[in-house]
Amino acid sequence: MLINLSDVLSDQHKTVEETVPLTMDVIRLKSGKYPVADSEPVHVRVEHVRDKELLIQADARLTVIIPCDRCLDDVKHEFVINSTKHVDLGLSDAELTEELDESNFIDGYHLDVDKMLFKDILSGWPEKVLCREDCKGLCPVCGRNLNTGSCDCEDPGLDPRMSVVRDLFKNFKEV
């Protein structure tokens, strides 16, 4: 969703405050596509600081469906985003200082809300997603979800190449 910034960038420097719908329905990453199950409207406030500097605040809440890392069942993960960006449209990304954020989500007089929130979603992405703490995962032989029941597969045992490591642990229990 685009927000027009012409009022805040004009000589009057009027603060722009809008509540817009989140139009992002899928989050695309290198690891796959993750559907957005639910989202609330995004509240955005843009105010002029000085020259071409803007302070952008955005509040959003969305739920993304991510597969469990062990059993691949769908897990709903909620993102609560309270973002504050301080951008200077007069500087290029190479000239930015530590206190300023990138402004690649602003194109001319338009603020792309989805593009701005994507970086916050990406930085808050969980390292590990589990459907529950004691998830048993999948059977390595037949692929059955072990949370729903056991399978009749034989235990393949440990890899014989790991026997040296196994012996190490047997001999030295403190390790």
C-alpha positions as CSV (number, residue, x, y, z in Angstrom):
1,M,0.0,0.0,0.0
2,L,1.3,3.4,-0.9
3,I,0.9,6.6,1.2
4,N,1.2,10.0,-0.4
5,L,3.9,12.1,1.3
6,S,3.4,15.3,-0.6
7,D,1.8,17.1,2.4
8,V,4.7,16.3,4.8
9,L,7.3,17.2,2.1
10,S,5.7,20.4,1.1
11,D,6.5,23.8,2.6
12,Q,3.7,23.5,5.3
13,H,5.2,20.2,6.5
14,K,1.8,18.8,7.6
15,T,2.0,15.5,9.6
16,V,0.5,12.6,7.7
17,E,-1.3,10.0,9.8
18,E,-3.2,7.2,8.1
19,T,-4.5,3.7,8.8
20,V,-4.1,1.5,5.7
21,P,-4.7,-2.2,5.0
22,L,-1.7,-4.5,4.8
23,T,-1.7,-5.7,1.2
24,M,1.0,-8.3,1.7
25,D,-0.6,-11.7,1.4
26,V,2.5,-13.9,1.1
27,I,6.0,-13.4,2.5
28,R,8.6,-14.5,-0.1
29,L,12.0,-15.6,1.2
30,K,14.8,-17.7,-0.2
31,S,13.6,-20.6,2.0
32,G,10.0,-20.5,0.5
33,K,6.7,-18.7,0.5
34,Y,4.8,-18.1,3.7
35,P,1.1,-17.1,3.6
36,V,-0.2,-14.3,5.8
37,A,-3.2,-15.8,7.6
38,D,-4.4,-12.7,9.3
39,S,-3.5,-9.0,9.5
40,E,-4.8,-5.8,11.1
41,P,-4.7,-2.4,9.4
42,V,-1.3,-0.6,9.7
43,H,-1.3,2.7,11.5
44,V,1.4,5.0,10.0
45,R,2.5,8.5,11.2
46,V,5.0,10.5,9.1
47,E,6.2,13.8,10.5
48,H,8.8,16.3,9.3
49,V,12.0,16.7,11.4
50,R,14.1,19.2,9.4
51,D,15.1,19.8,5.8
52,K,14.3,16.4,4.1
53,E,14.4,14.4,7.3
54,L,11.3,12.4,8.2
55,L,10.3,10.4,11.3
56,I,8.1,7.5,10.3
57,Q,6.2,5.4,12.9
58,A,4.3,2.3,12.0
59,D,2.3,-0.2,14.1
60,A,1.1,-3.5,12.7
61,R,0.1,-6.9,13.7
62,L,0.0,-10.0,11.4
63,T,0.0,-13.7,11.6
64,V,2.1,-15.8,9.2
65,I,1.9,-19.6,8.7
66,I,5.3,-21.2,9.0
67,P,6.0,-25.0,8.9
68,C,7.3,-26.6,12.1
69,D,11.0,-27.3,11.8
70,R,10.6,-30.9,13.0
71,C,7.3,-32.3,11.7
72,L,6.3,-29.7,9.0
73,D,2.9,-29.0,10.5
74,D,1.6,-25.5,10.0
75,V,2.3,-23.1,12.9
76,K,0.7,-19.7,13.1
77,H,3.4,-17.1,14.2
78,E,2.3,-13.6,15.2
79,F,4.4,-10.6,14.4
80,V,3.8,-7.4,16.4
81,I,5.6,-4.5,14.7
82,N,6.2,-1.2,16.4
83,S,8.6,0.5,14.0
84,T,10.2,3.9,14.1
85,K,12.3,5.0,11.1
86,H,14.4,8.2,10.9
87,V,15.2,8.9,7.2
88,D,16.8,11.7,5.3
89,L,15.6,11.8,1.7
90,G,18.5,14.2,0.8
91,L,21.2,11.6,1.4
92,S,21.9,8.5,-0.7
93,D,22.1,5.1,1.1
94,A,25.9,5.3,0.9
95,E,26.0,8.6,2.8
96,L,23.8,7.5,5.7
97,T,25.0,7.9,9.3
98,E,24.3,5.5,12.2
99,E,21.2,7.3,13.5
100,L,19.5,7.3,10.1
101,D,17.7,4.4,8.4
102,E,17.6,3.4,4.8
103,S,14.9,5.1,2.7
104,N,14.5,2.6,-0.1
105,F,10.9,2.2,0.7
106,I,10.2,5.8,-0.3
107,D,9.9,6.4,-4.0
108,G,9.4,10.1,-4.8
109,Y,6.4,11.3,-2.9
110,H,5.1,7.8,-2.0
111,L,5.8,5.6,1.0
112,D,5.5,1.8,0.3
113,V,4.2,0.5,3.6
114,D,4.6,-3.2,2.7
115,K,8.2,-2.8,1.7
116,M,9.0,-0.9,4.9
117,L,7.3,-3.5,7.1
118,F,9.0,-6.4,5.2
119,K,12.4,-5.5,6.7
120,D,10.9,-5.5,10.3
121,I,9.3,-8.9,9.6
122,L,12.6,-10.3,8.3
123,S,14.5,-9.0,11.3
124,G,11.9,-10.6,13.7
125,W,11.7,-13.9,11.8
126,P,12.1,-16.8,14.3
127,E,15.2,-19.0,14.1
128,K,13.4,-22.1,15.0
129,V,9.6,-22.8,14.7
130,L,8.1,-25.7,16.6
131,C,4.5,-26.7,16.8
132,R,5.1,-27.6,20.4
133,E,8.1,-27.9,22.7
134,D,8.1,-31.7,22.7
135,C,7.6,-32.2,18.9
136,K,8.9,-35.7,18.0
137,G,9.3,-34.8,14.3
138,L,9.2,-37.2,11.4
139,C,10.4,-40.8,11.1
140,P,13.7,-40.8,9.2
141,V,12.7,-44.1,7.4
142,C,9.0,-43.7,6.4
143,G,8.4,-40.0,7.0
144,R,5.4,-40.5,9.3
145,N,4.6,-37.7,11.8
146,L,5.6,-39.2,15.1
147,N,3.4,-36.8,17.0
148,T,0.3,-38.6,15.7
149,G,1.6,-42.1,16.5
150,S,4.5,-44.4,16.2
151,C,5.5,-46.4,13.1
152,D,6.6,-50.0,12.5
153,C,10.0,-49.0,11.1
154,E,13.1,-50.6,12.5
155,D,15.6,-48.3,14.2
156,P,18.4,-47.9,11.6
157,G,20.9,-47.4,14.5
158,L,23.8,-45.1,14.4
159,D,26.0,-44.5,11.5
160,P,29.1,-46.9,11.9
161,R,31.3,-44.0,10.9
162,M,30.3,-42.3,14.2
163,S,31.6,-45.2,16.4
164,V,34.7,-43.3,17.4
165,V,32.6,-40.4,18.7
166,R,30.2,-42.8,20.5
167,D,33.2,-44.6,22.2
168,L,34.5,-41.2,23.2
169,F,31.2,-40.4,25.0
170,K,31.2,-43.9,26.6
171,N,34.7,-43.5,28.0
172,F,34.4,-39.9,29.2
173,K,31.0,-39.3,30.7
174,E,31.8,-35.7,31.7
175,V,32.2,-34.6,28.1
